[in-house]
Amino acid sequence: MIGMPSSSATKHRPWRCMFCIDAVSPHVPGPKLINMFHSGRTPLVPVERLAELDYRLVIIPSDLQRAAIRALQRTLQEIALTGDSGRIADELASFGEREAIVRTARYLALDIHTESTQ
């Protein structure tokens, strides 16, 4: 999907954003991408409407980044106050979840393989 046309709102005409999303679609052949997030310039459009307009990929990186920032701030605040994150442990992913997500076992296996070939 590299090269997929994208649509984003203009900074100086936010009231025209939805019009732009609707207007662009018929003139751009093929699947389209939209970068959409809460409090951004592009209005939040229901995925059903986006599908009707042939927007096949919605990216929302800002929301994920901002959620991660708040979680990091909350955890750091607790560590600064108490010296550890024990009181908010139920808000954190388990150590096992973390290991699975970052695929620690796979990387350790690669390291073992590298050492055995040297």
TAMOSUL-V238604 format. One record per residue. RES is the residue in one letter. PHI is phi in whole degrees, 0 to 359 (NA if undefined). D_LAST is the distance of its C-alpha to the last C-alpha in Angstrom with 1 decimal. Layout:
# TAMOSUL-V238604
res-><RES & RES>
phi-><PHI & PHI>
d_last-><D_LAST & D_LAST>
This chain:
# TAMOSUL-V238604
res-><M & I & G & M & P & S & S & S & A & T & K & H & R & P & W & R & C & M & F & C & I & D & A & V & S & P & H & V & P & G & P & K & L & I & N & M & F & H & S & G & R & T & P & L & V & P & V & E & R & L & A & E & L & D & Y & R & L & V & I & I & P & S & D & L & Q & R & A & A & I & R & A & L & Q & R & T & L & Q & E & I & A & L & T & G & D & S & G & R & I & A & D & E & L & A & S & F & G & E & R & E & A & I & V & R & T & A & R & Y & L & A & L & D & I & H & T & E & S & T & Q>
phi-><NA & 297 & 88 & 295 & 299 & 238 & 233 & 219 & 282 & 272 & 297 & 268 & 224 & 300 & 294 & 265 & 304 & 296 & 301 & 298 & 298 & 294 & 288 & 290 & 309 & 293 & 261 & 241 & 290 & 86 & 292 & 234 & 244 & 225 & 259 & 224 & 205 & 300 & 72 & 271 & 284 & 277 & 293 & 285 & 246 & 304 & 300 & 297 & 292 & 299 & 298 & 299 & 270 & 71 & 277 & 260 & 226 & 247 & 251 & 223 & 293 & 297 & 299 & 293 & 297 & 292 & 295 & 296 & 300 & 298 & 296 & 296 & 298 & 298 & 293 & 297 & 298 & 296 & 296 & 295 & 284 & 244 & 94 & 201 & 253 & 305 & 291 & 245 & 305 & 289 & 270 & 261 & 295 & 291 & 298 & 297 & 298 & 299 & 299 & 292 & 295 & 273 & 57 & 303 & 302 & 297 & 291 & 295 & 296 & 297 & 296 & 298 & 296 & 296 & 296 & 286 & 265 & 266>
d_last-><39.6 & 38.5 & 41.7 & 43.8 & 46.9 & 47.3 & 50.4 & 50.9 & 54.1 & 55.6 & 55.9 & 59.6 & 60.9 & 59.4 & 62.5 & 61.6 & 58.2 & 59.1 & 61.3 & 58.3 & 56.1 & 58.9 & 59.9 & 56.6 & 55.6 & 58.1 & 57.3 & 53.5 & 52.6 & 49.7 & 47.8 & 47.8 & 45.8 & 47.4 & 46.1 & 48.4 & 48.5 & 51.1 & 52.9 & 51.4 & 53.6 & 53.2 & 55.4 & 54.1 & 54.9 & 54.8 & 52.1 & 54.8 & 56.4 & 53.2 & 52.5 & 56.1 & 55.2 & 52.0 & 49.7 & 46.7 & 44.2 & 45.2 & 42.7 & 43.5 & 40.7 & 43.1 & 44.3 & 40.9 & 40.0 & 43.3 & 43.0 & 39.5 & 41.0 & 43.9 & 41.6 & 39.5 & 42.7 & 44.2 & 41.2 & 41.0 & 44.7 & 44.5 & 41.8 & 43.9 & 47.0 & 45.7 & 42.3 & 40.5 & 40.7 & 42.1 & 45.4 & 44.0 & 41.2 & 43.1 & 42.7 & 38.9 & 36.5 & 35.2 & 31.8 & 31.0 & 32.2 & 30.1 & 26.9 & 27.9 & 28.8 & 25.7 & 23.6 & 21.6 & 20.5 & 19.0 & 17.0 & 15.8 & 14.7 & 12.8 & 11.0 & 10.3 & 9.1 & 6.6 & 5.5 & 5.6 & 3.8 & 0.0>
